[in-house]
Amino acid sequence: MSIVRGSEAETKALPGVLVQFLDRASVAIGCTRDATLTPRIHYVSGWQLDADQRSIWCFIAEPFTSGLKSSLEENGHFALTVEHIGPHECYQFKGTYLSMRPSTDADREIVARCRERFAAAVCGLNPLMTPSKDLLRRYILDPAVAVRFAIREVYLQTPGPGAGSLLAKLEVRP
């Protein structure tokens, strides 16, 4: 259920259309900032909406973990930008760091599904890429860590007149 406040709608969980989007999206990037607000990019191998539909797990490969833990501990914020290659549908999920742990076999299974969606999406843009599907799969590395963050806000990032618009604001947990 939504609570309308001016132009912002506050919800208890992620709206269904965004839940469905996360299951079909094909590529993502995570961003953090340290105590001095210096940004860092962390390429994301895969993602999974948590069962509570208020938080997301992001799976990050070792080469992209530099400064991750310290930035999360110093600043406490995480932003995940996720795109569905092809239609170029894109959203940014901003939130608060909850936890980080080493990746598991279950995480690697989630990444394998994301890897397949990535390869299929790129091949869908150009059928001549289909023989290179194995090469495309190698772009998505196995995860080393899993980061969980609570979603606070979701912004439209699909190019067009609405880009940057706030789409959803999740209630802050007590």
Backbone as ProteinMPNN parsed JSONL, in Angstrom:
{"seq_chain_A": "MSIVRGSEAETKALPGVLVQFLDRASVAIGCTRDATLTPRIHYVSGWQLDADQRSIWCFIAEPFTSGLKSSLEENGHFALTVEHIGPHECYQFKGTYLSMRPSTDADREIVARCRERFAAAVCGLNPLMTPSKDLLRRYILDPAVAVRFAIREVYLQTPGPGAGSLLAKLEVRP", "coords_chain_A": {"N_chain_A": [[0.84, -1.182, 0.0], [0.489, 2.252, -0.728], [1.573, 5.355, 0.609], [0.748, 8.561, 0.067], [2.63, 11.461, -0.232], [2.736, 14.574, -1.037], [4.452, 14.723, -4.019], [5.684, 12.365, -3.683], [5.588, 8.866, -3.202], [5.299, 6.656, -0.568], [6.218, 3.417, 0.288], [5.794, 0.116, 1.728], [7.15, -2.044, 0.75], [9.082, -3.027, -2.141], [7.629, -1.985, -5.19], [5.681, -4.164, -7.317], [6.22, -4.044, -10.137], [8.88, -3.264, -10.208], [10.071, -5.359, -8.868], [9.663, -7.415, -10.712], [11.19, -6.352, -12.797], [13.841, -6.567, -11.777], [14.2, -9.284, -12.031], [14.489, -9.655, -14.744], [16.429, -7.979, -15.662], [19.736, -7.198, -16.961], [22.369, -6.257, -16.474], [24.514, -4.626, -14.064], [25.716, -2.041, -11.86], [27.465, -1.048, -8.974], [27.779, 1.555, -6.528], [29.705, 3.356, -4.175], [30.556, 5.715, -1.574], [33.242, 7.194, 0.177], [34.265, 8.397, 3.474], [34.997, 10.999, 2.823], [33.375, 11.504, 0.758], [34.259, 10.642, -1.696], [33.688, 9.006, -4.681], [33.308, 5.489, -5.5], [33.399, 2.857, -7.826], [31.862, -0.28, -8.188], [31.75, -3.069, -9.921], [29.018, -5.153, -10.492], [28.31, -8.531, -10.274], [26.0, -9.956, -10.021], [22.635, -9.938, -8.646], [20.089, -10.014, -6.128], [16.865, -9.72, -5.025], [15.929, -9.453, -1.689], [14.017, -11.651, 0.438], [12.314, -10.077, 1.953], [11.606, -8.015, 0.294], [12.531, -5.455, 0.555], [15.138, -5.071, 0.612], [18.292, -5.589, -1.076], [20.563, -8.015, -2.281], [23.839, -7.797, -3.435], [26.274, -9.107, -5.568], [29.673, -9.219, -5.734], [32.675, -9.288, -7.545], [36.09, -10.159, -6.741], [38.123, -8.392, -8.015], [36.806, -5.946, -7.944], [36.391, -5.05, -5.394], [37.921, -3.223, -4.065], [38.238, -0.798, -1.632], [35.587, -1.122, -0.95], [34.498, -2.268, 1.514], [35.52, -0.452, 3.46], [34.407, 1.982, 2.534], [31.669, 1.456, 2.809], [31.492, 1.11, 5.566], [32.34, 3.626, 6.465], [30.636, 5.541, 5.232], [28.131, 4.352, 4.782], [26.229, 4.178, 2.733], [24.795, 2.82, -0.271], [24.513, 2.481, -3.762], [22.767, 1.059, -6.406], [22.727, 0.575, -9.781], [20.764, -0.663, -12.274], [20.268, -2.281, -15.366], [18.239, -3.253, -18.15], [19.429, -4.572, -20.839], [18.904, -3.803, -24.215], [15.941, -2.96, -24.355], [16.812, -0.85, -22.894], [15.941, -0.167, -20.405], [16.183, 1.205, -17.223], [17.062, 1.53, -13.777], [17.814, 3.118, -10.646], [18.691, 2.055, -7.488], [18.767, 3.218, -4.319], [20.269, 3.075, -1.121], [20.789, 1.958, 2.298], [23.578, 0.532, 3.793], [23.594, -2.776, 5.026], [24.836, -5.323, 5.526], [27.785, -7.394, 4.952], [29.294, -10.228, 3.48], [31.27, -13.226, 2.803], [30.879, -14.666, -0.486], [28.59, -17.302, -1.42], [27.841, -20.711, -2.518], [25.173, -20.66, -3.324], [24.901, -17.959, -3.983], [26.578, -17.866, -6.198], [25.071, -19.364, -7.977], [22.94, -17.641, -8.441], [24.331, -15.573, -9.691], [25.115, -16.97, -11.982], [22.674, -17.165, -13.35], [22.177, -14.434, -13.821], [24.372, -13.914, -15.439], [23.729, -15.428, -17.717], [21.461, -14.02, -18.564], [22.661, -11.6, -19.247], [24.383, -12.364, -21.412], [22.462, -13.323, -23.226], [20.959, -10.992, -23.651], [22.8, -9.249, -24.9], [23.359, -10.718, -27.207], [20.83, -10.66, -28.257], [20.666, -8.081, -29.21], [22.321, -8.134, -31.374], [22.26, -10.62, -33.495], [24.48, -11.784, -34.717], [26.322, -11.995, -32.754], [25.848, -14.282, -31.341], [27.532, -16.646, -31.691], [29.548, -15.854, -30.008], [28.727, -16.143, -27.422], [29.827, -17.593, -25.263], [32.151, -16.124, -24.77], [31.006, -13.684, -23.994], [29.783, -14.456, -21.584], [32.011, -14.664, -19.963], [32.565, -12.076, -19.224], [31.202, -11.542, -16.94], [32.141, -11.948, -13.784], [32.872, -14.442, -11.243], [31.488, -14.104, -7.977], [33.012, -12.63, -5.042], [32.248, -11.45, -2.699], [29.209, -10.707, -0.892], [26.958, -8.115, -0.677], [24.548, -6.549, 1.263], [21.892, -4.27, 1.11], [19.516, -1.938, 2.432], [16.743, -0.793, 0.726], [16.045, 2.55, 0.086], [15.195, 4.465, -1.755], [14.019, 4.608, -5.156], [14.986, 5.39, -8.406], [14.128, 6.468, -11.683], [16.119, 5.729, -14.424], [16.141, 5.302, -17.079], [16.89, 6.503, -20.263], [15.457, 9.567, -21.284], [12.684, 11.897, -20.971], [11.824, 11.591, -18.316], [13.978, 10.743, -16.843], [15.861, 10.391, -13.906], [13.816, 10.851, -12.177], [12.154, 10.399, -9.058], [10.818, 7.339, -8.213], [9.914, 5.535, -6.28], [9.686, 5.431, -2.742], [10.791, 3.905, 0.042], [9.435, 3.049, 3.2], [11.096, 3.962, 6.164], [12.534, 1.677, 8.327], [11.576, 1.047, 11.715]], "CA_chain_A": [[0.0, 0.0, 0.0], [1.271, 3.488, -0.837], [1.184, 6.549, 1.337], [1.126, 9.666, -0.822], [3.07, 12.689, 0.426], [3.109, 15.47, -2.136], [4.698, 13.966, -5.248], [6.399, 11.14, -3.352], [4.796, 7.775, -2.66], [6.094, 5.845, 0.342], [5.674, 2.062, 0.327], [6.393, -0.793, 2.698], [7.998, -2.974, 0.004], [9.327, -2.626, -3.518], [6.471, -2.238, -6.063], [5.776, -5.369, -8.144], [6.83, -3.801, -11.442], [10.33, -3.227, -9.994], [10.448, -6.736, -8.519], [9.735, -8.124, -11.992], [12.324, -5.806, -13.531], [15.088, -7.142, -11.261], [14.293, -10.669, -12.519], [14.788, -9.708, -16.18], [17.54, -7.07, -15.954], [20.886, -7.947, -17.483], [23.681, -5.744, -16.082], [24.396, -3.691, -12.942], [26.921, -1.429, -11.299], [27.269, -0.529, -7.635], [28.595, 2.714, -6.196], [29.815, 3.763, -2.785], [31.363, 6.906, -1.324], [33.922, 7.069, 1.462], [33.966, 9.462, 4.433], [35.187, 12.295, 2.165], [32.411, 11.459, -0.346], [34.909, 10.235, -2.938], [32.939, 7.85, -5.19], [33.971, 4.271, -5.971], [32.541, 1.987, -8.629], [32.025, -1.713, -7.915], [30.959, -3.801, -10.908], [28.199, -6.164, -9.821], [28.156, -9.748, -11.078], [24.618, -10.413, -9.916], [21.834, -9.308, -7.595], [18.908, -10.785, -5.727], [15.985, -9.044, -4.082], [15.763, -10.267, -0.487], [12.639, -12.108, 0.64], [11.519, -8.987, 2.532], [11.335, -7.072, -0.804], [12.948, -4.135, 1.022], [16.6, -5.037, 0.553], [18.882, -6.281, -2.221], [21.907, -8.578, -2.187], [24.672, -7.566, -4.616], [27.397, -10.034, -5.57], [30.768, -8.446, -6.319], [33.909, -10.062, -7.76], [37.283, -9.669, -6.035], [38.79, -7.214, -8.597], [36.003, -4.736, -7.79], [36.106, -4.851, -3.975], [38.82, -2.216, -3.501], [37.562, 0.285, -0.935], [34.166, -1.418, -0.722], [34.18, -2.417, 2.94], [35.789, 0.8, 4.181], [33.406, 2.982, 2.12], [30.382, 1.104, 3.414], [31.572, 1.362, 7.007], [32.509, 5.06, 6.704], [29.527, 6.349, 4.725], [26.896, 3.616, 5.022], [25.276, 4.232, 1.622], [25.095, 2.012, -1.451], [23.597, 2.723, -4.887], [22.83, 0.009, -7.422], [22.068, 0.938, -11.025], [20.498, -1.916, -12.98], [19.72, -2.041, -16.702], [17.843, -4.342, -19.038], [20.016, -4.277, -22.149], [17.929, -3.987, -25.306], [15.015, -1.842, -24.227], [17.553, 0.183, -22.181], [15.202, 0.161, -19.19], [17.223, 1.348, -16.208], [16.637, 2.1, -12.5], [18.833, 3.18, -9.599], [18.194, 1.724, -6.153], [19.659, 3.819, -3.329], [19.922, 2.592, 0.195], [21.672, 1.944, 3.448], [24.335, -0.706, 3.991], [23.17, -3.637, 6.13], [25.819, -6.356, 5.867], [28.651, -7.924, 3.907], [29.801, -11.55, 3.823], [31.829, -13.933, 1.641], [29.837, -15.257, -1.335], [28.292, -18.722, -1.21], [27.446, -21.438, -3.731], [23.852, -20.15, -3.73], [25.153, -16.67, -4.646], [27.15, -18.15, -7.522], [23.956, -19.808, -8.829], [22.224, -16.421, -8.836], [25.209, -14.907, -10.667], [25.046, -17.739, -13.235], [21.44, -16.752, -14.035], [22.411, -13.062, -14.3], [25.35, -14.04, -16.532], [22.981, -15.896, -18.892], [20.613, -12.914, -19.041], [23.554, -10.645, -19.893], [24.796, -12.898, -22.725], [21.271, -13.372, -24.09], [20.571, -9.625, -24.0], [23.752, -8.716, -25.886], [23.116, -11.46, -28.457], [19.547, -10.185, -28.779], [20.905, -6.832, -29.932], [22.987, -8.457, -32.633], [22.307, -12.081, -33.612], [25.809, -12.231, -35.141], [27.112, -12.195, -31.534], [25.502, -15.569, -30.736], [28.692, -17.542, -31.544], [30.434, -15.33, -28.965], [28.023, -16.192, -26.142], [30.764, -18.035, -24.219], [33.004, -14.977, -24.466], [30.183, -12.732, -23.253], [29.609, -14.981, -20.223], [33.238, -14.425, -19.197], [32.577, -10.7, -18.739], [30.6, -11.54, -15.606], [33.036, -12.735, -12.945], [32.31, -15.064, -10.046], [31.527, -13.169, -6.849], [33.831, -12.882, -3.851], [31.486, -10.98, -1.537], [27.8, -10.344, -1.034], [26.613, -6.908, 0.079], [23.096, -6.357, 1.384], [21.517, -2.911, 1.5], [18.088, -1.641, 2.546], [16.331, 0.173, -0.297], [15.364, 3.759, 0.562], [14.578, 5.172, -2.878], [14.261, 4.082, -6.501], [14.916, 6.449, -9.408], [14.123, 6.1, -13.09], [17.353, 6.106, -15.115], [15.962, 5.066, -18.507], [17.018, 7.782, -20.965], [14.213, 10.196, -21.705], [12.294, 13.075, -20.199], [11.61, 11.299, -16.894], [15.207, 10.251, -16.209], [16.2, 11.04, -12.647], [12.616, 10.997, -11.35], [11.946, 9.485, -7.94], [9.681, 6.459, -8.488], [9.427, 4.901, -5.056], [10.399, 5.703, -1.51], [10.386, 2.882, 0.998], [9.364, 3.494, 4.593], [12.256, 3.655, 7.003], [12.174, 0.73, 9.395], [11.776, 1.597, 13.074]], "C_chain_A": [[0.878, 1.236, 0.0], [0.687, 4.575, 0.046], [1.663, 7.712, 0.491], [1.454, 10.886, 0.017], [3.543, 13.629, -0.672], [3.284, 14.647, -3.391], [5.413, 12.651, -4.965], [5.432, 10.11, -2.777], [5.713, 6.926, -1.798], [5.432, 4.474, 0.457], [6.405, 1.23, 1.368], [7.355, -1.767, 2.026], [8.13, -2.465, -1.427], [8.092, -2.932, -4.38], [6.731, -3.411, -7.013], [6.448, -5.177, -9.485], [8.359, -3.772, -11.319], [10.87, -4.586, -9.581], [10.625, -7.542, -9.805], [10.921, -7.646, -12.819], [13.632, -6.457, -13.079], [15.287, -8.581, -11.736], [14.604, -10.762, -14.007], [15.97, -8.827, -16.574], [18.806, -7.852, -16.262], [22.259, -7.434, -17.069], [23.5, -4.718, -14.959], [25.767, -3.171, -12.523], [26.56, -0.868, -9.926], [28.192, 0.65, -7.385], [28.547, 2.969, -4.698], [30.559, 5.087, -2.739], [32.0, 6.731, 0.045], [33.56, 8.252, 2.361], [34.126, 10.851, 3.823], [34.281, 12.453, 0.948], [33.046, 11.196, -1.699], [34.209, 8.98, -3.45], [33.853, 6.691, -5.606], [32.939, 3.443, -6.733], [32.891, 0.536, -8.324], [31.127, -2.464, -8.904], [30.295, -4.988, -10.229], [27.992, -7.346, -10.763], [26.723, -10.26, -11.075], [23.933, -9.75, -8.741], [20.637, -10.19, -7.321], [18.121, -9.945, -4.736], [15.797, -9.975, -2.892], [14.284, -10.621, -0.324], [11.745, -11.013, 1.212], [11.071, -7.951, 1.498], [11.595, -5.621, -0.394], [14.465, -3.977, 0.968], [17.079, -5.895, -0.613], [20.265, -6.785, -1.836], [22.616, -8.3, -3.51], [25.905, -8.44, -4.49], [28.525, -9.414, -6.385], [32.03, -9.297, -6.378], [35.091, -9.371, -7.085], [37.928, -8.443, -6.685], [38.064, -5.885, -8.355], [35.651, -4.437, -6.334], [37.004, -3.796, -3.323], [38.012, -1.069, -2.891], [36.113, 0.02, -0.591], [33.831, -1.431, 0.764], [34.392, -1.109, 3.699], [34.771, 1.882, 3.806], [32.056, 2.709, 2.766], [30.378, 1.402, 4.908], [31.661, 2.858, 7.313], [31.264, 5.867, 6.353], [28.174, 5.679, 4.924], [25.879, 3.617, 3.899], [25.758, 3.368, 0.462], [24.061, 2.346, -2.512], [23.835, 1.631, -5.919], [22.048, 0.474, -8.641], [21.98, -0.319, -11.868], [19.808, -1.6, -14.301], [19.292, -3.349, -17.357], [18.34, -3.945, -20.423], [18.99, -4.613, -23.225], [16.943, -2.85, -25.236], [15.635, -0.649, -23.478], [16.781, 0.698, -20.973], [16.191, 0.149, -18.035], [16.673, 2.044, -14.962], [17.827, 2.145, -11.552], [18.145, 2.99, -8.256], [19.203, 2.289, -5.154], [19.247, 3.332, -1.953], [21.045, 2.636, 1.197], [22.276, 0.559, 3.621], [23.827, -1.461, 5.213], [24.246, -4.638, 6.53], [26.657, -6.735, 4.656], [29.198, -9.258, 4.408], [30.47, -12.155, 2.599], [30.688, -14.55, 0.824], [29.746, -16.76, -1.082], [28.001, -19.394, -2.551], [26.091, -20.952, -4.24], [23.997, -18.808, -4.455], [25.681, -16.897, -6.058], [26.074, -18.665, -8.488], [23.14, -18.608, -9.315], [23.021, -15.678, -9.898], [25.164, -15.638, -12.009], [23.791, -17.354, -14.03], [21.579, -15.334, -14.602], [23.36, -13.068, -15.495], [24.65, -14.47, -17.816], [22.09, -14.794, -19.453], [21.459, -11.872, -19.764], [23.923, -11.119, -21.302], [23.614, -12.913, -23.691], [20.865, -11.97, -24.539], [21.498, -9.037, -25.059], [23.548, -9.415, -27.226], [21.795, -11.034, -29.092], [19.676, -8.888, -29.552], [21.497, -7.086, -31.309], [23.128, -9.973, -32.732], [23.663, -12.619, -34.083], [26.725, -12.476, -33.935], [26.882, -13.573, -30.92], [26.675, -16.537, -30.657], [29.648, -17.107, -30.435], [29.809, -15.393, -27.57], [28.941, -16.634, -24.998], [31.694, -16.896, -23.805], [32.24, -13.945, -23.632], [29.984, -13.18, -21.807], [30.827, -14.683, -19.355], [33.369, -12.984, -18.704], [32.051, -10.61, -17.308], [31.394, -12.504, -14.729], [32.303, -13.355, -11.755], [32.471, -14.115, -8.859], [32.473, -13.622, -5.737], [33.056, -12.515, -2.591], [30.039, -10.7, -1.921], [27.538, -9.157, -0.122], [25.101, -6.784, 0.088], [22.843, -4.912, 1.809], [20.0, -2.778, 1.521], [17.75, -0.555, 1.534], [15.593, 1.34, 0.37], [14.563, 4.409, -0.555], [14.919, 4.463, -4.178], [14.019, 5.216, -7.487], [14.898, 5.855, -10.805], [15.415, 6.595, -13.722], [17.28, 5.807, -16.609], [16.059, 6.415, -19.215], [15.66, 8.298, -21.456], [13.838, 11.305, -20.756], [12.111, 12.815, -18.702], [12.855, 10.851, -16.151], [15.544, 11.077, -14.975], [15.019, 11.201, -11.71], [12.582, 9.96, -10.239], [10.696, 8.677, -8.215], [9.066, 5.88, -7.224], [10.314, 5.281, -3.895], [9.886, 4.689, -0.498], [10.421, 3.452, 2.413], [10.629, 3.079, 5.324], [11.786, 2.744, 8.124], [12.448, 1.354, 10.753], [12.986, 0.971, 13.728]], "O_chain_A": [[1.913, 1.258, 0.667], [-0.528, 4.693, 0.204], [2.858, 7.836, 0.226], [0.667, 11.3, 0.868], [4.655, 13.477, -1.178], [2.362, 13.94, -3.796], [5.719, 11.9, -5.891], [4.566, 10.441, -1.967], [6.786, 6.519, -2.244], [4.228, 4.379, 0.695], [7.489, 1.589, 1.828], [8.279, -2.263, 2.67], [7.386, -1.586, -1.861], [7.56, -4.04, -4.303], [7.86, -3.622, -7.456], [7.18, -6.058, -9.936], [9.057, -4.211, -12.233], [12.006, -4.928, -9.908], [11.612, -8.259, -9.968], [11.585, -8.45, -13.473], [14.443, -6.856, -13.914], [16.422, -9.047, -11.833], [14.949, -11.839, -14.492], [16.461, -8.918, -17.699], [18.941, -9.015, -15.881], [23.248, -8.131, -17.297], [22.482, -4.028, -14.894], [26.807, -3.772, -12.792], [25.489, -0.29, -9.74], [29.272, 0.731, -7.971], [27.511, 2.824, -4.048], [31.124, 5.528, -3.739], [31.382, 6.19, 0.962], [32.652, 9.02, 2.044], [33.46, 11.79, 4.259], [34.405, 13.42, 0.197], [32.45, 11.489, -2.735], [34.138, 7.984, -2.731], [35.0, 6.888, -6.005], [31.776, 3.345, -6.34], [34.063, 0.173, -8.216], [29.906, -2.494, -8.749], [30.934, -5.731, -9.484], [27.555, -7.179, -11.902], [26.289, -10.92, -12.019], [24.576, -9.078, -7.934], [20.225, -10.998, -8.154], [18.66, -9.509, -3.719], [15.532, -11.164, -3.072], [13.413, -9.959, -0.888], [10.537, -11.022, 0.976], [10.238, -7.097, 1.804], [10.977, -4.691, -0.912], [15.005, -2.905, 1.24], [16.38, -6.797, -1.075], [21.035, -6.097, -1.166], [22.057, -8.54, -4.58], [26.515, -8.508, -3.423], [28.362, -9.12, -7.57], [32.408, -9.94, -5.399], [35.087, -8.157, -6.885], [38.263, -7.506, -5.961], [38.649, -4.818, -8.542], [34.73, -3.667, -6.06], [36.85, -3.513, -2.135], [37.195, -0.449, -3.572], [35.467, 0.875, 0.015], [32.966, -0.679, 1.214], [33.541, -0.704, 4.491], [34.318, 2.624, 4.677], [31.381, 3.633, 3.217], [29.385, 1.888, 5.451], [31.113, 3.312, 8.318], [30.88, 6.774, 7.092], [27.182, 6.351, 5.204], [24.771, 3.112, 4.077], [26.958, 3.206, 0.242], [22.876, 2.48, -2.21], [24.978, 1.324, -6.259], [20.848, 0.736, -8.552], [22.991, -0.964, -12.146], [18.896, -0.776, -14.363], [19.897, -4.401, -17.147], [17.751, -3.094, -21.09], [18.289, -5.62, -23.126], [17.076, -1.871, -25.969], [15.048, 0.432, -23.436], [16.942, 1.848, -20.565], [16.953, -0.805, -17.879], [15.922, 3.015, -15.062], [18.735, 1.318, -11.639], [17.165, 3.661, -7.93], [20.365, 1.882, -5.146], [18.063, 3.191, -1.647], [22.091, 3.251, 0.984], [21.573, -0.451, 3.599], [23.65, -0.887, 6.288], [24.544, -4.796, 7.713], [26.307, -6.45, 3.511], [29.523, -9.411, 5.586], [30.276, -11.674, 1.483], [29.651, -14.914, 1.38], [30.687, -17.392, -0.602], [27.925, -18.732, -3.586], [25.883, -20.845, -5.448], [23.293, -18.552, -5.432], [25.282, -16.209, -6.998], [26.162, -18.423, -9.692], [22.705, -18.571, -10.466], [22.46, -15.208, -10.887], [25.174, -14.998, -13.061], [23.849, -17.232, -15.254], [21.153, -15.066, -15.725], [23.171, -12.313, -16.449], [24.94, -13.939, -18.887], [21.971, -14.646, -20.669], [21.031, -11.32, -20.778], [23.793, -10.368, -22.269], [23.765, -12.55, -24.858], [20.467, -11.782, -25.689], [21.037, -8.401, -26.007], [23.563, -8.764, -28.271], [21.656, -11.044, -30.315], [18.882, -8.62, -30.453], [21.222, -6.37, -32.272], [24.024, -10.55, -32.116], [23.963, -13.793, -33.867], [27.78, -13.094, -34.074], [27.653, -13.992, -30.056], [26.818, -17.21, -29.636], [30.467, -17.902, -29.975], [30.311, -14.764, -26.638], [28.844, -16.11, -23.889], [31.987, -16.729, -22.621], [32.781, -13.399, -22.67], [30.016, -12.351, -20.898], [30.695, -14.472, -18.15], [34.206, -12.704, -17.846], [32.419, -9.704, -16.56], [31.328, -13.72, -14.907], [31.261, -12.864, -11.319], [33.473, -13.408, -8.753], [32.699, -14.813, -5.525], [33.18, -13.169, -1.555], [29.7, -10.492, -3.086], [27.858, -9.193, 1.067], [24.451, -6.9, -0.951], [23.477, -4.396, 2.729], [19.293, -3.413, 0.739], [18.405, 0.487, 1.496], [14.639, 1.137, 1.121], [13.428, 4.844, -0.36], [15.955, 3.809, -4.297], [13.004, 5.909, -7.428], [15.569, 4.86, -11.077], [15.769, 7.764, -13.568], [18.251, 6.033, -17.332], [15.39, 7.369, -18.819], [14.838, 7.541, -21.973], [14.591, 11.622, -19.834], [12.233, 13.742, -17.902], [12.797, 10.602, -14.947], [15.513, 12.308, -15.005], [15.187, 11.638, -10.571], [12.933, 8.798, -10.443], [9.625, 9.245, -8.43], [7.846, 5.751, -7.115], [11.527, 5.434, -4.037], [8.688, 4.625, -0.22], [11.309, 4.226, 2.771], [11.156, 1.985, 5.122], [10.778, 3.005, 8.781], [13.418, 2.091, 10.93], [13.314, 1.304, 14.867]]}, "name": "protein", "num_of_chains": 1, "seq": "MSIVRGSEAETKALPGVLVQFLDRASVAIGCTRDATLTPRIHYVSGWQLDADQRSIWCFIAEPFTSGLKSSLEENGHFALTVEHIGPHECYQFKGTYLSMRPSTDADREIVARCRERFAAAVCGLNPLMTPSKDLLRRYILDPAVAVRFAIREVYLQTPGPGAGSLLAKLEVRP"}
